[in-house]
């Protein structure tokens, strides 16, 4: 999986490939290394093939960390499979999906 | 080209150098030639003047009877007088000149021994009149000898006690005394005749030569009658001259001469150079400057401008200059032509690129998957456009036509012919004719108007997925390989004639079994006939070996292994032909994976292999399979205690559904029963992060179940 991070008015984490058991560890490690100054973090899933429960867990953990610091998390550009995953787990109720 | 307007040897310098060298050589030759002659001539002149001097003085000595007698009396008297005094004087006898380096000291001794006697008579006493008279006579003769030549003249007698010794008495008063003679000036001084001194016969009546050690001498003997009626030699009249200084004198003369000649030559050469410059060197320089200007224009890539050399003379330089200008004008024209050519070529290249693109676009996708078949193709033209092509298309829902061809020749003609072939073959096959007849008709049509005599080798196969067979016609093409159940088999068969060669050929159609899981590898001669630097061909054998090594690998890997094998084999050799390969698999619709290690990396491996094998499935379903595999395998690996866990994963198509079986030899644990579905409704700080796996598997699949039997746990999912 490829992770690219851009800082600016908001921090954008663009994901490419699969967010699964193996890669969610990398995702968490990479994001934890970043110093987040922005108030909004966007996870761009435009090029993400799919997300498994391990990926959902990583996103939820990120959401918790940001919420504790009064920062927002948004998930952008979900493909149909990811949309379905969010829908059946109720993640679209918990995370801001755009 | 390095611009260099400063020459080490410009023409003008060469002209000057040439003048200097030639004049030097000419004067040197003339000097050397004249040197010997001049010296010989001068020596001879001196010899003769010595003779003349003696002749004159002897004539003077002998003139008139009384004159002669008086002279003989005078010479006899002087000789006797000195001889007597000399013999009587013990002092004189013992006096050696070398003991009297002072000339006058020696003279004093002599004066004491021989009174009244002076060498040059300047202080001649008049108290002794007889002697004075005699002396005058002798000195007049000597004077005559000196007068007629620029010589030293002496009167000498032989020592009465020593016949090998001359004693000098008088010399001429007008001796030029050039450093010689002084030694002998002194009366009474003597010269011992050495063994090297000898009398030389000059062939003259009375003049003889005497070669003294240093000087050339001539002498005559003064004789007087004796009492016995004969004659005695009473003394010798010498003239002495030095020829050694002739060469010295002449050398000095030559040095002067050379200086003068050189100075004159230099002036002449300078004049010559100046005239040369104005008459032709200047024009050469002008021409040269024009040529340099042109070359710097070319170097700096400036637009070509004609430079006219300003040659105004009416000679060869003018024609050269005119030719130069004519040449420049021609270059200007050529530059235009070349530019036009370049533009044209650029256009052709662009056209070729478009042609190449059109050609590639005419070919079907190099990657194709459906539930029956997966196809991968590779094509690398040696030039922009090539003569190879591959094609595949369904004739009906169960029959797939696969074609690979190689048109003779390269470039545009081959490409155009290739397009014709491709479309024609497809048209004939689609028309519903049996394979052999379709090929025959395609061949006949290709032969019409084929004035270029192009032809094509072609392998045309039809795979019937229902009957599990392949029909094929091989029209002079490379034999493909079938890989079936772990074996690599060369598809030998009837060698038919190429297409487009001659009309009315009957083609033989053959049939072979082609089962699920089998694959066929087709290629053009660019592969097997590629050569390495040892002129060896890649050959069927290497293709076969590479295919054997690739058994079990994906279709992509098959092609990559073949390309790598070829690249490694040919090394840096330039490819001489197009290389085209196509591999077609009869999809078994079944994939079995087996893992012996309990490691998260198997998840990725399983997902990758599945995606490659079932590439024809729609993306959404493939993604869901990825999620499901991730959840179930993650659970197995995370919670199973058994260290040497064995996991089998089987994928198969059951009608339109994909069935996944995950079988492990671990504990009996039903994930679907023991886990509740988890669904989030609201966000709160204490939501548990995990536990969505089972939910996802259930929601994304059509059906999922768990069975434990014979010590194995089966998770079966359909979607």
Interface residues (C-beta under 8 A of the other chain):
Chain A: X18 X20 X21 X22 X49 X50 X51 X52 X53 X54 X56 X57 X60 X61 X63 X64 X67 X68 X79 X80 X81 X84 X85 X88 X89 X90 X91 X93 X94 X95
Chain B: X600 X601 X603 X604 X607 X620 X623 X624 X626 X627 X630 X631 X633 X634 X678 X679 X680 X681 X682 X683 X685 X687 X689 X690 X691 X692 X693 X695 X696 X699 X700
